[in-house]
Amino acid sequence: MAGKTLFDKLWDDHLVAQNDDGSALIYIDRQLLHEVTSPQAFEGLKLAGRKPRRIEANLATPDHNVPTTDRTKGIEDPISRIQVQTLDDNCDEYGVTEFKMDDVRQGIVHVIGPEQGYTLPGLTMVCGDSHTATHGAFAAMAFGVGTSEVEHVLATQCLRQKKMKNMLVKVDGKLGVGVTAKDIVLAVIGEIGTAGGNGHAIEFAGSAIEDLSMEGRMTICNMAIEAGARIGLVAVDDKTIEYVKGRPFAPKGEHWDMAVKAWQDLKSDADAHFDKVVELKAEDIIPQVTWGTSPEMVKPVTGMIPNPANEASPVKKEGIERALKYMDLKADTPITQIPVDKVFIGSCTNSRIEDLREAAAVAKGRKVAASVKLAMVVPGSGLVKEQAEAEGLDKIFTEAGFQWREPGCSMCLAMNADRLEPGEHCASTSNRNFEGRQGQGGRTHLVSPGMAAAAAVFGHFTDVRELELQPITGGAN
Amino acid sequence: MEAFTQHTGLTVPLDRANVDTDAIIPKQFLKSIKRSGFGPNLFDEWRYLDHGEPGMDNSQRPINPDFVLNFPRYKGGSILLARENFGCGSSREHAPWALEDYGFKAVIAPSFADIFFNNCFKNGILPIVLDHDTVDLLFKESEANEGYKLDINLEQQTVTRPNGEVIKFEVEQDRKHSLLNGLDDIGITLQQEAAITEYENERKKRAPWLFNR
């Protein structure tokens, strides 16, 4: 019998019951809550007269609607304000631990989970947010759910699921200087498409993945959903354990020793079977830039915008034509000629300390181009912001002409006041370049933090590998 | 949840691949703390010519005459015909809430994104996967014939074309059972309370750190 994959092990470990109808009841260890997808879940619970099963298994923070400017005046938009207030009220009523808007620990759910040691290897975690895949970087089975399932987990601590298939994405070799985790995951999506991982849990492995920091691994797992997979995973190694150690919610004392021992097995067996395998060479990966309205519409910065005339499939051809029209771009134009109006460095994909250091290394000693209307840096949490300020990164950014903001989801999805105006092109470190994602009529180009900073400085996309970078002395994290 | 057993309805062909949940219901409408009322803002950015915000009187807004949902012939449509990877992107359940509120009972596509697919079943909407060529045929027929209606029977797992030809589709048995009977998923899980408690006690022994925050 073949060995088990990491996903198989996590699944089996959380199986409460295998039902006759083909579904399985899976235990959910922890849940993250935010203001957008939880109000109707709490309301449903109330209407049905049900009580939460393990309220201590939930951690909440507002992130989507919060302003990234001065917060002393509260939230200006009354509808956003009510939504955040509703989260506060529900958490107060039920006794859920919440990092409220004025708490230094507040931030994007997918940043604060790992930062607090709330995300741990071997657990199952859900959140009403598709980027929950992020936490798989810790060899945790983490996936996004809808509001009905948020309520389901509150009431039962379980979900009825059908097991996904196993997919392996193996990236071996050494990444070039200036090439990052973001470029790996964009290259993977370019290769397999936005539906390539549908119905699968993707494990990312290979020497290039092993070489990444935990931040880099989170960036990759975060975008598994952009390849269609609800779950992204990386096996446990010393880096995982080192990262978790000593964090506020991490196990302590004898529980720590017990946990570390249990976590050693969180890797795929050598003879495990994967239903699908994709292999990439790290040396082949060049900094990536999306040119269209789907994350799979991506090219190396050295490449050109594709020509629909070269596309055989009519549906794809029409997709390219529609994207070029929306983006107001011409086929066969070099990527480096695309001008940039705004720059956004942030989101659950790229707002951790390492991401900010990477962008600061480009910004240091340079200035944002005059043609760029706004370049903003939004740290992923209050603690990331504090650390960045302790390292002087805020000064580097503000001296270069970037705005230094308060933590939240911000212009990744533009639910707060941060957004693109119609027609504006944005170099963004976020995860989705869908039509209107960053504001109606806005045109998003997904890139790494270094590439975003380079675009800010030059006013158009520029190969970050060609720039001289200033050392950023943050030290090991 | 409303049960789905059989439905005959006007078919609306939305001919683009990778329709994401941001397109189905844009983010500004996610600020609502209610489950209902999203229908008028379904596909808001494609459907109207102006920028929509919550609280607007949608009946007064300029509509985009080139968007399929606004064609007079598709008024009252209740079966959405779509292309590959429908519902990709965000996990927002507001997407099926908007489709349901508008009046859609079923979506037919060659493939769906996983979270959206799952969310549909929680809201009485039946997502049906048919092979690419069959979907293509339905697109051609519905575009060529005004008033084109399909008949969907969940019990039989069939889609019947106007000419009487029957197409079979697959659906997982547990989802089928829940949808046919309009069952409350949480209620079903709570019937397994004993198994959950047993698992929890055993997990507490194996991973006590998860119960000792």
Contacts between the chains, C-beta under 8 A, distances in Angstrom:
chain1	res1	chain2	res2	distance
A	16	B	192	7.0
A	16	B	195	5.3
A	16	B	196	5.7
A	16	B	199	4.4
A	17	B	192	5.8
A	17	B	195	4.8
A	19	B	174	6.8
A	21	B	172	7.8
A	21	B	173	4.6
A	21	B	174	3.9
A	21	B	177	6.6
A	22	B	172	6.0
A	22	B	173	5.8
A	22	B	174	6.2
A	23	B	172	7.3
A	23	B	174	4.2
A	25	B	189	6.6
A	25	B	192	5.8
A	25	B	195	6.9
A	25	B	196	7.5
A	27	B	196	7.3
A	27	B	199	5.5
A	27	B	200	7.3
A	27	B	203	6.7
A	29	B	203	7.9
A	29	B	207	7.9
A	29	B	210	5.4
A	30	B	210	7.5
A	36	B	30	5.3
A	36	B	31	7.6
A	36	B	92	7.6
A	37	B	91	7.1
A	37	B	92	6.8
A	37	B	93	7.1
A	39	B	33	3.9
A	40	B	33	6.9
A	40	B	34	7.1
A	40	B	35	4.9
A	40	B	93	7.7
A	43	B	33	7.5
A	43	B	35	7.7
A	48	B	184	7.8
A	48	B	186	7.1
A	50	B	186	7.1
A	53	B	196	8.0
A	56	B	213	5.8
A	64	B	30	7.7
A	65	B	31	6.8
A	77	B	31	7.7
A	79	B	31	4.3
A	79	B	32	7.5
A	79	B	54	5.6
A	79	B	55	7.6
A	80	B	31	5.6
A	82	B	31	7.8
A	82	B	33	6.7
A	83	B	31	5.2
A	83	B	32	7.9
A	83	B	33	5.9
A	86	B	33	5.1
A	120	B	209	7.6
A	120	B	210	7.5
A	122	B	207	7.2
A	123	B	207	7.8
A	123	B	210	6.4
A	128	B	91	6.1
A	128	B	93	7.8
A	129	B	90	7.6
A	129	B	91	5.8
A	130	B	89	6.9
A	130	B	90	5.2
A	130	B	91	4.2
A	130	B	115	6.0
A	132	B	91	8.0
A	144	B	91	4.0
A	144	B	115	5.7
A	145	B	91	6.2
A	145	B	115	7.1
A	145	B	118	7.8
A	146	B	91	5.6
A	146	B	92	7.4
A	146	B	93	3.6
A	146	B	96	7.8
A	146	B	115	6.5
A	146	B	118	6.8
A	146	B	119	3.9
A	146	B	122	6.4
A	147	B	35	7.9
A	147	B	93	4.3
A	148	B	93	6.2
A	148	B	119	7.0
A	148	B	122	3.9
A	148	B	123	7.4
A	148	B	185	7.0
A	149	B	118	7.6
A	149	B	122	7.4
A	151	B	186	6.8
A	152	B	185	6.1
A	152	B	186	5.3
A	152	B	189	6.7
A	155	B	186	5.0
A	155	B	189	7.8
A	155	B	190	7.3
A	156	B	186	6.2
A	156	B	189	4.5
A	156	B	190	6.2
A	156	B	196	6.6
A	157	B	196	6.7
A	157	B	200	7.3
A	158	B	189	5.6
A	158	B	192	7.7
A	158	B	196	5.8
A	159	B	189	8.0
A	160	B	174	6.9
A	160	B	185	6.7
A	160	B	188	7.3
A	160	B	189	6.3
A	162	B	172	6.3
A	164	B	114	7.9
A	194	B	18	5.9
A	194	B	85	6.1
A	194	B	88	5.7
A	195	B	18	7.6
A	195	B	84	6.2
A	195	B	85	4.1
A	195	B	88	7.1
A	195	B	111	6.0
A	195	B	113	7.4
A	198	B	85	7.1
A	198	B	111	6.4
A	198	B	112	7.9
A	198	B	113	6.6
A	198	B	114	5.9
A	199	B	114	6.4
A	225	B	89	8.0
A	225	B	115	8.0
A	228	B	85	7.0
A	228	B	88	6.9
A	228	B	113	6.4
A	228	B	114	7.1
A	229	B	114	7.9
A	230	B	114	5.2
A	230	B	115	6.3
A	249	B	213	6.0
A	251	B	209	3.4
A	251	B	212	7.8
A	255	B	208	6.0
A	255	B	209	4.1
A	255	B	212	6.7
A	256	B	209	7.6
A	258	B	208	7.4
A	258	B	209	7.2
A	259	B	207	7.3
A	259	B	209	5.2
A	262	B	206	7.4
A	262	B	207	6.8
A	294	B	18	5.2
A	294	B	20	7.9
A	315	B	17	5.2
A	315	B	83	6.1
A	315	B	84	7.1
A	316	B	17	7.5
A	318	B	16	7.3
A	319	B	16	7.0
A	319	B	17	5.6
A	319	B	18	7.1
A	322	B	16	6.9
A	413	B	22	7.7
A	413	B	27	5.2
A	413	B	90	7.8
A	414	B	27	6.4
A	415	B	27	4.9
A	415	B	28	7.1
A	415	B	30	6.7
A	415	B	31	7.0
A	432	B	20	7.5
A	432	B	22	7.1
A	432	B	89	6.2
A	432	B	90	7.9
A	434	B	20	4.7
A	434	B	22	4.6
A	434	B	23	6.7
A	434	B	89	6.2
A	435	B	22	7.4
A	435	B	23	6.3
A	435	B	45	6.8
A	436	B	22	6.3
A	436	B	23	7.3
A	436	B	26	6.0
A	436	B	45	4.9
A	437	B	22	5.3
A	437	B	27	8.0
A	440	B	26	7.4
A	440	B	45	5.8
A	440	B	51	5.1
